[in-house]
Amino acid sequence: MFRLCRISSCALLLFLAAGAAFAQPQLARWTVDGVERRAILIPPTKPSGTKVPLVFAFHGAGDTAENFASIDLHHAWPQAMVVYMDGLSRGPNQGGAFQTNAAGADNRDLKFFDVVLADLRQRFPIDDARIYATGFSNGAKFVYLLWAARAKSLAAVAPVAGMLAPSLTLAEPKPMIHIGGREDHQNEFQLQVASIELARRLNGATSAGKTCGPACLEYASSKHAPVVTVLHDGGHVYPSNATELIVRFFQAH
């Protein structure tokens, strides 16, 4: 589990053309189909090189970007820019959620992703070869949707406690780490396993897995798209070691 936190001070993000000099986190806003969308944008605190890795993070249903930022991807990978995306509100005090299939709400969140990515590419030296997506629960389902609908934009994906919607098809191999709990009855574990098996077949990662740590198996890929699974004995949770595992996987791909 992780603590909840809010980002109370959001200074204007700044990139100086003479070098990678970034300011503090900001609450960023975009208008998508006439609707204001928000995200917590956290720039690199230790930028290296001329290009910046970019990580999109999607919270679970009923959560917020501010709360989900407490998983600390930005601290675990200070060389990357991290964007904690905010789902549209489900109602007063109910938090937000993301679409989970390609017909949901006129693709409002796919459009949100497209707008944010295009804007960041214009304003910052984003490394197009190192753009990643991770999410928990409902956010993990959206990560699978991104893989199905926006694979060419992504270097690797990391769903936690989510699965591929039945209406979706994965067509392009992509490195993946999937973290899930055997006692998950909210997003049923067997449905998560089915999504993993689809990913392994697509990625050419069908050989026996090699142990890579506690509850961790790595399946080598004939298509340069390995699949790593971390299947723990817990339920519908974001494990305390998930961020470290995700960042390590992204850095390797």
N, C-alpha and C positions, 0 to 999 in steps of 0.2 A: 504494500500500500504506500501511498505518498501523501505528504502534507498538502493542505490547500493554501494557496497564497494569492494575493492580488498585486498587480503592478500599479503603484500609485503615482509614480513619477515617470512621465513619458515625454522625453525631450525630442525635438525634431531630429530625424535621421539625416545624416550629412555625409556625402562622399566628396572628397577633394580630388580634383583631377591630377594633382601632383603626387598623390599617393593614397594608400588605403587608410584614410583617417576617418573613423566612424564615430558617431555620437552614441547616445544612450538609447534604450528601447523606446519604441513609440507605439501608441495606439493609432493604427493606420486605418483609413477609410477609403472605400471605393464605391461607386454607384454602378450597379449591375441590373439592367432592365428596369431602371427607375427605383431600385431598392438599395438603401445604404447597407453595405457589407463591411465587416470589421475584422481586423486581425491584430495580434500582438507581434510586432516586427522587432527581432533582436539581432543586431548586427554582430559581426565577429569582434571579439575583444582582443584576439591575438591573430589578426590577419596575416597570412603568409602567401607569397606569390602574387601574381597579378590578377588571378581569377579566384572567385569565391564559390565554394560549395553552397548549395541551397537545400534546406530541409523543410518540407511542409509537414505539419503535424495537425491531426484532426481528432478532436475530443469525442467522447461518447455522448449518447443521447441524454439530454438534460443537464449537460455540463456547459462550461464556458471556456473560451480561450484563456482568460486570466487564470482560472483554476488549473487548467491543463498544463499551463506553463511550469507548474511545480514539478513536472517530471524531469525538468532541468536538462533537456537536450543541449541547450545553449551553453551550459557550464561543462557538460561532458565533451563538447566539440567546439571550443572557443574560436577555431579557425573558420567556422561555418556561419552563414546567415540562417536563422531559424524563424519560420513564420508559423505561429500558432493561430490557425484559422478558426473563426467563430461561426458556428452554425446558426441558421435562422431560428429565432425564438419559437417555441411551441405554445407559448402563452405566458401570462404574467407569472413571474417567479418559477418558470418551468425549464429554464435553460434552452439550449438550441439543439439542432440535429441536422444531419446531412442526408442528401438523397442516397439511395443504395442501388438504384438501377438506372438505366439510360433513358427511361421514360418518366422519371420522377420530377414533378413540378417544373416542367419545361427545362429540365437540365440546369436548374438554377445554380447548383454547386459546381458542375463542370464549367459553366460559364464563369463563375466566381474564380475558380482555379485559373482559367485561361486569362482573365483580366489581370489578376495579381501577377502571374508569371510574366505576361507581356510587359507590364509596368516595371517590374523589378529588372527585367532584362534591359530596358531602356535607361534606367537610372543607375544601375550598378554593374560592375564587371562580373556578372554571373557566369560560372563555368557550365556551359550547356552539357558537358559530359558528366557532370556531378550534380544532378538534381534528383532528390529523393522524396519519398512519401511514407509516412508512418501514421498509425492511428489506433485508437482503442475502441473496441465494441462497435457501435454505429460508425465511428470514424474508421475502424478497420475495414468495415464493409465498403466504405467509400474509397479506401485505398485499393481494394480489389476492383472497384468500378474504374478508378483511374488507370489501373493496369489494363483493363479491357478496352477503355475508350481513349486513353492518352499515353499509351505505352512508349511512343517515340520520344516523349518529353522526359522520361524517367530513366535513371541509371539502375535503381534497385528499389524494392519495396519492403515494408516491415509491418504487416498487420498483427495486431495483438487482440486475441479473443474475438475474432470476427470471421466471416466467410464470404464466399462469392455468391451473389444473388443467382437463383436458378435461371433467370432470363439472360444472363451474361455469358459470353464466350471469351476465353483468353486465347489470343492469336499470336502474340509475339513473346518469345522467351525473355525472361527478366530475372536476375538474381533476387531471391526472396529469403527472408527469415520470418518464420511464423511462430509466434509465442501463444500458447493456449493451455488451458487447465482441463484435466481429465474429468473434473467434477463441475464443469461449466454447464449449467442447465438454462442459462439465459440465451446464449448463442450456442446451441447444442454442440458438444465436443465432436460427435460423430459427423456433423455437417462441416465442422472445421477440418476434420481429417479428410473428408471427401474433397474439399477445396485444395488441400495440400497435395492429394494424389493427382488431381487435375494438373496442378502446377508442375509436379515432378514429371509427368508424362510430356507436357509441353516443352519443358526445359531439357529433356533428355537426361534427367537425373533419376533413373530408375534402378540403379545398382544399389547394393546394400549400403546403409549409412555407416559413416565412421564417427565414433564417439568424439565429441568436441567440448565436453564439459558435463556438469550435472544436468541430466534430463535432455541433453543436447545431442543431436545427430546431424551430420553434414553429408549431403548426397552430392557427389561430384557430377558435373554436367558435361555432356558431349557437345553442348552448344554454348559453353562459357557462361552458363547461367545456373550456378549451384543453388540448391535449396537447403536451408538450415531450419531444423525444427527444434523448438524448446518446449517440450510438452510436460508440464509439471503436474503435481497431484492436487493442486488447488482448484478453486472455482473461477468465477467470473471476476478476475482481478488483473490489475497491471502490476506485475511482480516488481519487487524492489530492485532487481538486477536487470530489468528489461532495457532501461535506457543505455546502460553500459554495453549490453550485447548488441543493441541496434546500432549504436554509433560505431562500434568496432566493425560490424558487418558493412555498414555504409563506407567506412574509410577504406575497406578492402576492395570495394567495387565502385 
